[in-house]
């Protein structure tokens, strides 16, 4: 099968897998144990923390390893909100955020916080003037994803940070989709917390990290936790973390944006040539677009049916974020764009990875064209 769902997850990099196996056998101690075997594992853990901090351009003492991007978002958002609830209980986020962000917001709503959710414009961007209008005297936190996982639009995190500078408002950014795909250091230095994940960049599943600026005093969701500075519980996954950092190092040294731009051009031009106005590409301006993610709708074709037909032909695509697949509601991104429910049901996502070739893309275009034409010919 030809795989076009890299935005959902990636295969593990061989070098990262080798590091995992070596760490699992040679650094098996509990990092909290006081004996030499535990100290050896803890030494590897702290080296990984320093290395990841350098990659992201942030102080390593603010990095806490997690079980993935979802827990990282939960810990970053909820910790900042609980730390600053005395100053207010209003939080701003986007309609198109990942389900884990909305989950954290739901938890905070139950704790008495008020959440304002902002839509995208038609280009998949969250306008800063709309954000400015939503800020109130009791606003304490804003959470905006750096890059959208369904259409690949990149938000102006630096602009948002400048907008709230000096106002006492904290900023969290979900950088799961952008880390390892583009430079994030300039944005990372301007936020109060951010989340990243391993399995999006050819590392193992079940590993991620949250960065919380050391000037804050992060609070755990649950009391009396003993790992990662007391922010979370559970024995630290040292081999997974070592493999994650290995994969991250490779990804950050080899951004493939030029290759992905070429693949995107071939795909979009091919689809337009084959189906004309029947295909709609949902995208941001080129300077605000991650090229490896393409969201699109084919007029009159339900996305789930197209996905199943592609699967039958040997192509793995998706109908949006894997964390919401199977639900009846249209994707949060489509909703944020203001598209109709009918248009939302037509949505599919194509995402490229390091093994995607031009020939793969050409074959996918042909398959999608055949699927559409067979439907239109009925």
N, C-alpha and C positions, 0 to 999 in steps of 0.2 A: 504493500500500500504506500502511496505517496502522501506524505504528511504535510498538512498545511494548517496546523493548529498549535504552533509554537508559542502563541500568546497564552495558551492554557497551561502547557507544561513542555518541558524539553527532556530529551534523553540525557542520561548522565555522561559527562565527559570522561573518557578512559583514564586520563591522568587523575581526575578527581576521585574516580572509583578506586584507583590504586592507592591513593592517599588514605581513603576511607579504610581500606583493608589493613594498611600498615598501622594506622592509628588505633583501629579496633583491637589489634593484636599486641601492639607495643605500648599503648597509652590507655589501658583499660581501667585504670583506677578512677574512683570517684573524686572529682576535683575538690570536694569539701573534706576529704579524709586527710588526716594529719601525718600519715606515714609517708615514706619516700615514694611509694607507687602512686599515691594520691597527689603528691607534690609534683611528680613528673607530668601527670595529666593536666594539673593546674597550670604548669609552666607552658605547655602547648596551648592551652586555652587562652592564656594572656597574650601569647605571641600572636595568635589569630586575631585577638581583639585589636592589638596595635596595628596589624597589617590591614585589617578592614577599615580602621579609622583613617589610615593614610590614603586608602583608595577613595574614600568618600570625602576626604578633606575636612574631617571633624575630629575633635579630641577623643581618643580611644576610651577614656574613662566614662564617656557618655553612652557607650555601646553596651547593650544587653542582648544576649543571644536568646532566641525564642524558638518555638516549634514551627514557625512559618510567618507569612505575611499577615494572616488573620490575627494571630495572637499579638503580633507587633503593633498592628493598628489598634487593637483593643487596649493594650497597655499604654501606648503613647497618648491616645485621645483621652481615655478615662483618667489616667494619672494626672495629666495637665488640668483637666476639668476639676477633679477633686482637690488638687493643690490650690486652686484659685477661686473656689466657689464663694468665698466670702466677699469677693469684689463684684459678683454678679453671676447670673445663671443663664445667660443667652449665648448660644453657639451657632455659628454659621457654617454650612457645608454645601456641597453640590448635590443636585438631584442624581447625577450620573456616577456618584462614588461607588466603589466596590461594596459588595454586600456586607463585608466585615465592618466597614465604616458605618453603614446604616445600622448594623447590629449594635455597635458601641453607642450610637446616638439613641437607639431605642432603650438601652440600659440607662443612659443618663436622663432620658425623659421620665423614666420611672423613678428617678431620684430627684425629680422636681426641676430639671433643666428644660429650657425652651429652645427648640431647634428650628432654625430657618434654613430651608433648602432652596438653592438657586439653580435655575436652568442654564443650559448652554444657549449661545446664539446659533444661527444656522450653520456656522462653520465649526461647531464643536468646541468653542471657547467660552470660558466664563468671563464676561466683560467686567473690567475693574470698576467701571462706574456703577454697575449693578451691585457689586460687592460693597462699594462705598456707601450706597444708599441703604444697604441692609444693616450697616453697623449702628449700634445703639450705645447708650451710656453704660448699659449693663452687659455688653458683649465682652466675653473673656477669652474666646477661643474660635479660631477658624481652621477648618480642615479641608484642604483642596489637594486632589491627586495631581502629581506632577505630569503623568501621562495617562490618558484613558486607554483601557485595555481592549476596547471594542472597536474604536475607530482610529486610535493612535494620536489623537490631538494632544499637544503639549501646552500646559497652562503656564502663565506668566507668574511663577512663584516669587521671583525677585520683585516684580511690580507689586504683588500683594503684600510682601514684607515691607516695602517702602511705604505703602499706603497706611499701614497700621503702626509704623514706627513711632514710638513715644506715646502711644495710646494705652499701653498696658495690656494689649491683646496678644495672645499667644497664637502661634501658627504651627499646625501639623501638616505634613504632606506624605501621602502614600506614594512612595517611589518604587514600588514593586515592579512596575512595567518599564520604568526608564533606567533603573540601575543595571549596568552592564551592557546597555544598548546605546547610551549617550553619556556625555559628561554631566555629572550632577553636582560637582563640588561647589560651584558658585551658588546654586540654590540651597544646597545642604547647609552651607554656612549661615544662611539667613533664616532658617526655621528653628523652632524650639524642639521639634521632634520629627522623626521620619521613620518609615518602615521599608525594609527590603526583604527579599525572599530568595532562597537558593534554587528551587526547581525551575525558575524562569530563566536561569542562566547556566544550565547544564550542570547544576549541582544536585545533590540528593534531595528527595522530598522530606518534609518534616523538619526543616531548618530555616531560620530567618534571623532577623535582628531588628531591634528598635533602637534608634539613637534618641536620647533625651539630653538636651544641653545640660552640662554639669552645673550650671548656675541654678537649676531647678532641683527640688527635692522630690524625686518620683515616689508616688504612693502606689502600693500594690492594691489590686482589686480585693484580694483576700488577705486577712491578717496573718502574721507570724510565718511568712515565707522565708526560706533559708538560702535560696540560690540566687545567683545574679544580683548581688547587692540587696537581697530581700524583695526584689520586684516580682519574682515568680517562684513557683515550686517545681519540683521534679528534678531528678538527676540530670546533670548537664550532658548533652549528646556530643561529647568531645570528638569522636570520629566524624560525625556528620558535619560539625562546625569546621573541622580541618578540611574536609572535602569541599564544603561551601566556599571557604576562603580561597582554596586552590582554583575552583571554577571561576570565582569572581575575578581573580587576578588575571586569568586568561582572557575573560570577556572584556575587562576594562582595558587591556592592552591591545585588543583587536576589534574595535568597533567596526562593524561591517556596513556602515551607512551607505557607502558608495555602491556596493553590491546590491543592497536592498533597494536603493533608488532605481537602479537599472531594472531589477525584477519588477518593481512596482510599475514602472513605465511600460514595460512589455505587457504586464497583465492588464492595466487600465486601457491601453491603446488597443489591445486585442479584444477586450470585452466591448469597447465602443464600436470597433469595426464590425464585430459579429452581431451585436444586438442594438446598436445605435441608442436611441433615446429610451429604450426599454430598460436600460441599466442606469442606476443612480449611484455614484460613488459618494459616500459620506466622509468628508475630509476637511481638514483645516488648511490654511495657506501653507505653502511649502516650508516656510521658515518655522512653522509651528506644528509640523507633522512628522511623526515617526514613520519612516517609509516601510517598515516591515509588517505593519498592521493595516489591513484594508477592510473597511466596513462598506457593504453595498446592499442594494435592494434590486431585484429583478422583477419588473412590473408583472403582477398577476400570479407570481409563483410564491407559495408559502416557503419560508426559509427552512422549516423543518423537513418538508418534502424534498427540497433541493439538496439538503444535507444527506438525507437517506439515499437519494439517487446517486449522489457523488460517492457515497460509501459503497454502493453496489458496483460502481465502476472502478473502485480502487483508489479513491481520493478521500483523505480525512480532512474535513473542514468543520466549522462550527456555526451555531446560530447565536453566538455571543459568549459571554463569560460562562465558564464551566460551573461557576458557583451558583448560577441561577438556571442552568439548563434543566428542562423538565417542568418548569413552572409555566402556568398558563399566561401570566402577565407578560407584556412586551418588555424588552430589556430597558434598564434604567437609562442607558445612553440614548436610545431611541426616544424615550419619554422626555428626556432633558432637551433633545433637539426640537421638540414640539411636533413630531410627526404623528400622523393619525394611527389608530390601532391597526388598520389594514396595512399601512406602510410598515409598521413595526413587525407584523407577522412575516413580512417579506425579507427581513434582515438576515444576512449571513456575514460571517467574518472569515477572511483569509489571512493567515499570518505565516511569514517566511522565517526560516532558520538557517543556520550555517551550512546545512547540507542541501538546501534548496537550489536547484539549477534552473537555467533558462529553459531547458527542454521540459522540466517538470511543469513550469509555469505555462508553457505553450500547450501542453497536454491538458492541463486543468481548464484553460480557456476553451479549448475544443470541447471538453466534456460539458462544461456549463452551457456553451452554445447549443450543443446537441440536446441537452435536457430542456432548455428553453424552447427551442424550435419544435421539439416533439410535442411539447405542451401547446404551443401556439397553433400547431397544425391539426389539433384535434377538432 
